[in-house]
Amino acid sequence: MIDTSTGRLALAGCLFLLLAGCGDANTGSAGSAGSGGVAGAGGASPAPNAGLWYGEDNGFRVCLFVASDGEKLEASPNCDLGNTAQAGEGAYAFDLSVDGVGVDQNGANCSFAARYSGDVPIQALTGVFRVDAVPGTDGSTLSFSGEIVGDQVSGVARSTRDASYCEVGWAAVQTAECDDAAINACLDLQDCCRAILINPIFFQSCNSVVLQCDKTACEQVLAGYPQCAPAEE
């Protein structure tokens, strides 16, 4: 489940929130996808890698879980953003939390949650998946689509209730399980990012690695900054 108590990848999102200035710029793991159609132009795509995919930007968080065969999204306790009173008890194939972004029928920003626990087939040649007009958890009707290209995925989601709707673009990247070793390595990199990376572009790049919560990746980036090397005893 995506919860800091589990030590899994969502903790990387919490690391992201601790970084200075992250609430004022698009420093999420995947960047904003906008509110248009599914991103990416067509060509055949290899089967997407299995496991958790996670994205966060100003106003949205999203997770999805690719089955081991790479042919569908399937429900997993690793994908649970905790939008309800039963936070940490769910298992979803796709879970999206939107807060004051996207557009409604009047062009204004809106907020909604989109959660889906059923299997969602992924097209073999294109990496595209979609769900149309299924009941949401709050009495709304939910639709979402996405396209997986390499280690990134982006798409749109819509929540409809009566004559009104809210729609938002979202994006995510493949993640790795966040064990204690990865957490410690990425916390070290986080401290380094905060201490020496003043340029916003460099800061965003460093922060995106922290979000992945991958021990090897964090150690490799950290090794490139001798300013952050531990003091010799």
N, C-alpha and C positions, 0 to 999 in steps of 0.2 A: 504494500500500500504506500501511497505517497504521503509520508508522515515522518517528521523528524525523529520520532521514537523508534522507527524501524531500522534506521541506519542505511536506507536505500537511497536511490538517486534523488528523490525529492529533497533530501537534505542539501544537495547542491543548490537547489533553488533558494533554500534558506541562507546558504553561504552568500549567494548573489545579493540577497536583500540586505546583508550586513555591509556590503561594500559602499563606501561613501559615494553619494551622488547618483545611486542607481535609480532613484525614483524620478530623476529629471531628464533622463536620456534613454534612448532605445538601446539598452545594454543587455537585453534578454538573450537567451541561448540561441534563438532562431531569428530574431528580428521580426518586424511587423510584416504581415502578408497582405495588408490592406483589406478592403471589403469587396474585391472583385472576384472573378472566377477562380477555378483551380489553377495553381501556379504550375509553370513548366510546360514546355512545348513537347509534344509527343514523341517519339522514338521509342524503340523497345527498351525495356528496363530489366535488369536482372532481378531475381526474386529478392525482396527486401529482407534485411537481417532480422532475425527473431528477437523478441524482447521488448523492453520498455522504450518508448520515445516520449520526450518531454520538451515543452516549450514554455517560455514566460517572457512577457514584454509588458510595457505600461498598459494595464487594463485587462490583460487576460493571462490565464494559465491553462495549459492543455496537456493531457497525456493520452497515449494510445498504446495498445499492446499487440504486437505481431506474433502470431502463433509460430511454433517451432518449424512448421513446414513452409512458412513464408507465404501461405496462400490466403490468409484471412486475418482479420483482427479478431481477438477472442477476449473474453472477460478474464481479468487477473486482479488479485488483491494488490499487486504492485501499482495498479492504476486506480487511485482513489484520491481525489483532491480534497476530500473532507468538506463538502459544501453543505452537509446536513447535520442534524443532531447525532446521527449515527456515524460520524466521521471515523474513518479507519476501519469500518466494518463492511465496506462495500467491495465489489470486484467488477470492474468495468472494462469494456473493450475500447471505449472512447469517453473521455470526461473533460469537459470544458467549463471554465468559470470566467464569466465576462463581467467587468465592472466599469461602466461608464464609457464604453467604446463601441465601435460599430455604428450602425444606423437603424432607426425604426422607420415606420411608414411616413413619418413627417421629416425625415432627414436628421433627427436628433439622436444623440448618443443614448445608449440604453444598456441595461444590465440583465443577464440571465445565466442560467446554468443549463448545460446540455450533457446529459449522461445517458449512455447506452451500454447494455450488458450482453446483447446478442452477438452472434458471429456476423462479421462483415466481410464478404469475399473481396479479395484483391485481384484485379485483372492481371493476368500473367505477363502480358506484353507491355502494358502501360504503367503498371503500379497504381492505377486509379481504383478508388473505392467510394461507395456512396450509400447513404441510407435516406429514404424519402418518406416523409409524413408518417412517423411512428409516434405513439403517445410518449410524452415527456413525463418526468417524475413529478411535475407541479401542475398537471392539468393542461399543459400546452402541447403543441404538436412540434416534433423535432425533425429537422432534416440537416444532414451534413455530408460533405464530400471532401476528398483529398487526393493528392497524387504524391507517391513516394518516388523520389529521384536520388539515388545514391544514399547518403546518410542524412538527407533532409526530406521533410514532408511539409506540405502546405495545402490550405484549402479554405473553405467557407463553411459556416454553420448558421442555421436560422431557427429561431423559436417563434411559433405562430400561435396566437390566441385570439379567437373570434376574427375581427377585421384588422387586428394589429399584428405586427411582426417586429422582430429584432434580428439583425444579420451582422456577422463579423467575420473578418479574415483571421486566420490563425496560422501558425507555423511551429514546427518542432524539429528536433534533431535526435538521432539515436543516442542512447545513453548506455552506461554500464552500471552494474550493481555497485552500490556505494558501501564498501565494507570499511572497517575501522582504519586499515592501512591507507585506503584511498582518501578517507576523510582527513586524516592527519597530514598527508602529502598536500592535499588541496587547501587545507587551512594554512599551511606554510606558504603556498603560492599566493593565497588571498592576502596574507600579511605583506608579502613582497609587493603585490599589485598596489596595495594601499599606500605603501611607503615610498615607492619610487616612480610610479607611472602617473605623471601629471597630465600628459597629453591625452585627451579623451579617446582618440582613436586607439592608441596603444592600450589604454585602460580597458576599452571594450574588448579588444582582442584577448588580453590576459584574462579578463573576467569570463569570457566564453569558455575558456579551458577549465577554469574553476567549476563552472556549471556542469561540465561533463562528469566530474567526480571520478576521473580515471587516474589511478595512481601513477602509471607510467607516463601518461601525458603531462600530468602536473609536475612530476619530477624532471621531465625533459625540458619543459619551459623554465622551471625554476633554475635549472643548471645553466641556462643562458644568461642569468642575471647574477654575476659574481658579487654584486652589492648585497645580495641576500644570503650569501653563503654563511653557514654558522661559524661563529668565531672559533678559531683554533685554541685548544686548551694548552 
